[in-house]
Amino acid sequence: MLEVITYPNPILRQISKPIETFDELLHELLDSMYEVMLQKNGVGISAIQVAKPIRALLICLPNEEGNQRKEDLLEIINPEIVEKDGEIFFNEGCLSVPEFYEEVKRSSSLKVTYQDRYGNPKELNAKDYLAVALQHEIDHLNGILFIDKLSILKRKKFEKELKQKRKG
């Protein structure tokens, strides 16, 4: 089972490298990431969060009943945001920043080009929750965490909560 690394682990700050080989090893990693994401109750996970600095991420938004289904899973390799529009504030959390949630400003719609697990080119138009999740995970691939997007005041609140948790 893969381990989710947590802030302030410096690996989370690495810029992930593009994937050039779409082989069985990649497929096994994607499958393992999916298992970890579900086990941790996440809606998204990027490879860097399991200490693999490659440009791969998964998103599986829950349906109306709150269930995540494998057929709704998006496996996104080498994503590029080609268009952004609008503005949305969304209460975000992160598997690598456990038990901390804060409102973040994001684009409300985007167009993303990417490849699937076999290297086939794809395009996705995303709005609202999906757009937020994509931006959050793509940020991970660039060494950015959602806490980096917080105001100084909210960031101080986060650092204070983190210190208190560490003291136990």
C-alpha positions in Angstrom: 0.0 0.0 0.0 1.3 3.5 -0.9 1.9 6.0 1.9 0.4 9.6 1.5 3.1 12.0 2.5 2.1 15.1 4.5 3.1 18.7 4.9 5.8 19.9 5.6 7.6 17.0 3.8 9.9 18.7 1.2 8.9 16.1 -1.5 5.6 18.0 -1.8 7.5 21.0 -3.1 9.1 19.1 -6.1 8.0 19.9 -9.6 6.8 16.6 -11.2 8.3 15.4 -14.4 6.3 14.6 -17.6 5.5 10.9 -18.2 6.9 9.5 -21.4 6.4 5.7 -20.8 2.8 4.4 -20.6 3.5 0.9 -19.3 2.3 -1.6 -16.8 4.3 0.1 -14.0 2.4 3.3 -14.6 -0.9 1.4 -14.6 0.0 -0.3 -11.3 0.8 3.0 -9.8 -2.5 4.5 -11.0 -4.4 1.6 -9.6 -2.6 1.8 -6.2 -3.2 5.6 -6.1 -6.9 4.9 -6.6 -7.0 2.5 -3.7 -5.2 4.9 -1.4 -7.4 7.8 -2.4 -10.6 5.8 -1.6 -9.1 4.5 1.7 -8.3 8.1 2.8 -11.7 9.4 1.6 -10.2 11.7 -1.0 -11.7 12.9 -4.2 -8.3 13.5 -5.8 -4.7 12.5 -5.5 -1.5 13.3 -7.4 1.5 11.0 -7.8 3.7 13.4 -5.8 1.5 12.8 -2.7 2.7 9.2 -2.8 6.3 10.4 -3.3 6.3 9.8 -7.1 7.3 13.0 -8.8 5.6 12.4 -12.1 2.7 14.3 -13.8 -0.1 12.0 -13.0 -3.3 12.6 -11.0 -6.6 11.0 -10.3 -10.0 12.6 -9.6 -13.2 10.7 -8.6 -16.0 13.0 -7.6 -18.8 11.5 -5.6 -22.2 11.2 -7.3 -25.5 12.6 -6.0 -25.7 9.8 -3.4 -22.2 10.6 -2.2 -20.6 7.5 -3.7 -17.5 7.3 -5.7 -17.7 4.9 -8.7 -14.8 3.5 -10.6 -16.5 4.4 -13.9 -16.4 8.1 -12.9 -12.7 8.0 -12.3 -10.5 10.4 -14.2 -6.9 9.4 -14.8 -5.0 12.4 -15.9 -1.5 12.3 -17.2 0.6 15.3 -18.2 -2.2 17.8 -17.8 -2.1 21.3 -19.2 -4.6 24.0 -18.4 -5.3 25.7 -21.8 -8.2 27.9 -20.7 -9.5 29.4 -17.4 -12.6 31.5 -16.8 -14.7 32.8 -13.9 -14.1 32.7 -10.2 -15.3 30.4 -7.4 -14.6 30.1 -3.7 -14.4 26.6 -2.5 -13.8 25.0 0.9 -10.7 22.8 0.2 -9.0 20.1 2.1 -6.0 17.9 1.2 -4.8 14.4 1.9 -1.3 15.9 2.5 -2.6 18.5 4.8 -5.0 16.4 7.0 -7.8 17.8 9.0 -7.4 21.4 7.7 -10.0 23.0 5.5 -10.1 26.5 4.2 -11.8 28.5 1.5 -9.7 29.1 -1.6 -10.3 31.2 -4.7 -10.1 29.3 -8.0 -11.2 29.6 -11.6 -14.8 28.3 -12.0 -14.3 26.7 -15.4 -11.3 25.3 -17.3 -10.2 23.4 -20.3 -7.5 20.8 -19.8 -5.6 18.8 -22.3 -4.0 15.5 -21.0 -3.2 11.9 -21.8 -4.9 8.8 -20.5 -3.1 5.8 -19.0 -2.3 4.6 -22.6 -0.9 7.9 -23.8 -3.9 8.9 -25.9 -4.5 12.6 -26.1 -7.7 13.9 -24.3 -9.5 17.1 -23.6 -11.7 18.0 -20.7 -14.0 21.0 -20.0 -14.6 21.3 -16.3 -16.8 23.5 -14.2 -17.2 24.2 -10.5 -16.2 21.2 -8.2 -14.4 19.4 -10.9 -12.6 22.6 -12.0 -11.5 23.2 -8.4 -10.3 19.6 -7.9 -8.3 19.7 -11.2 -6.6 23.0 -10.2 -5.8 21.6 -6.7 -4.2 18.4 -8.1 -2.4 20.2 -11.0 -1.0 22.6 -8.4 0.5 19.5 -6.6 2.4 18.6 -9.8 3.9 22.1 -9.7 4.9 21.9 -6.0 2.1 24.1 -4.8 -0.3 23.3 -1.9 -3.7 24.9 -1.3 -2.4 26.5 1.9 0.0 28.5 -0.3 -3.1 30.3 -1.7 -4.4 31.4 1.7 -4.3 35.0 3.0 -1.5 35.7 5.5 -4.1 35.6 8.3 -5.5 32.2 7.3 -2.0 30.9 6.8 -1.1 32.0 10.4 -4.2 30.1 11.6 -3.1 27.0 9.8 0.5 27.2 11.2 -0.9 27.6 14.7 -3.2 24.6 14.3 -0.3 22.5 12.9 1.9 23.4 15.9 -0.9 22.5 18.4 -1.5 19.1 16.6 2.3 18.3 16.7 2.3 18.9 20.5 -0.5 16.4 20.7 
